[in-house]
Amino acid sequence: MELLRSFAFGQYVPVESPVHRLDPRTKILAALALVAGTFAIGTFAGLAVLTVFLAAAIAAGRIAPGYVVRGLRPVFWLLAIAVALQVLFGEGGGHPVFRRGPLVVTRENLLLGAFYGYRVVLLVVATTLMMFTTSPVELTDGMERLLRPFRRAGVPAHELALMMTIALRFIPTLLEETEKIMKAQMARGAEFSQGSLVRRARALVPLLVPLFVGAFRRADALALAMEARCYRGGEHRTRMRQLEMRRADYVALAVVAVAIAVALGPPAAWHAP
């Protein structure tokens, strides 16, 4: 239950800040560049540079650091499992720091596990920061404008943007629905927080049927509402706010590019520890 409340991905934080005022295309491109840069960086120093940059962006966006940290909780177990697999079953060789039978933990695998875990954290923070500071409507418009050049190749830009935005928009709604179903089943004697890990996983199975039924019901209601408002796709649609790249957007993209370039460092440093 507490894990569901802390899930922050897909949620928009409506505050006034310089980051919120940026064009959504700027934030989408910056997030993509940060994700690509994070994968390209191969040193702890480079990841530390990106950490400082993301911390400054979070402060400029007036996002509470505690809210960002709580948003990492849902991926904690996935992160822990990935790091443990790297530490325990990584490449052989190196300097062993722990040995018990066939199980050997080396210093090199510990460093690689910490490095990959650090990288995943930065990836999650970079993408969630975009979601925190971009409303669903702005995100749809920004994605559609970025995909518009590919329409000549048959790419349905508006439909893809709308589909991705609706999916992100309904993540908090589905989590809220899951919490309601869990409370209803707990009132009838169901246990979700006691017993072994396998027992807890089995207790979550009865949640799937009502959750899927509720998701299909919401999708059907959304389709009926769109048809009732004469929605016919993106052709000839007007917008209350026209997107326009300003000086602040170009400055923000330049700052992101400089931060990634500094984090990458000289080509000789582009290797994992």
C-alpha positions, 0 to 999 in steps of 0.5 A, a space after each residue: 500500500 505504501 509503495 503505491 502511494 510513493 509511485 510518482 512516475 507519470 504524475 505532474 506537479 503543477 507549480 510555477 518554475 523556469 523548467 515548467 515554462 520551457 517548451 515541452 519539445 525542449 524537455 522531451 529532447 533534453 530527457 532523450 539526450 540525458 538518457 542517451 548520455 547516461 548510457 554513453 558515460 562510463 565513469 563514476 565521475 561522469 555520472 557525478 556530473 550528471 547528478 549535479 546537473 539533475 539536482 540543479 534542474 530539480 531545484 530550478 523546477 521547484 520539485 521537492 527532493 523528498 518527492 523525487 526520492 520517494 518516486 524511486 521506491 517502486 524501482 528499488 527492488 528491481 534495482 537491487 535484483 539487478 545489482 545483486 545479479 551483477 555482483 554475484 554472477 558477473 564476469 569472473 576474475 578480479 580481486 575476491 573480497 568474499 568467498 563461500 563455496 562456489 560463490 565468489 564476490 570480487 571487487 570489480 563486480 562490486 564496482 560494476 554493480 554500484 556503477 550500473 545501479 547508479 546509472 539506473 537511478 539517474 535514468 529514472 530521475 531524468 525521465 520522471 523530472 520531465 513528467 513532473 514538469 510537463 502536463 499531459 496536454 503539453 506532452 501530447 503537443 510536444 510529442 506530436 510536433 516532434 513526430 510530425 516530420 515522420 508523417 511523410 513516411 506513414 508514421 501516425 504522429 498524432 495517434 502515437 502521441 495521444 496513445 503514449 500520453 493517455 498511457 502515462 496519464 492513466 498510470 496514477 489512476 490505475 495505481 489508485 484503482 489498485 489501492 481501492 481494490 486492495 483495501 476492499 479485499 483487506 476488509 474481507 480478510 485478504 492479507 497482502 503484507 504478511 507471510 513469505 514473498 511467494 505468499 504475498 505474490 500469490 495474494 496479488 493474483 486476485 487483484 488482476 481480474 478486477 483491475 483489468 475489468 476496471 481498466 477496460 471499463 475506463 478505456 470504453 468510457 474514454 472512447 465514448 467521451 471522445 466520440 461524443 465530443 466529435 473527436 476525429 484525430 489530429 487533422 484540422 485541430 486547433 490549440 489554445 496555446 501554440 508551441 514556440 521555441 524561445 531563447 530560454 529553450 535554446 539556452 536550456 538545450 545548450 546547457 544540457 549538451 554542455 553538461 553531457 559533454 563534460 560528463 563524457 569527458 575525453 574519449 579515453 575515459 569512455 569506459 566502465 570502471 
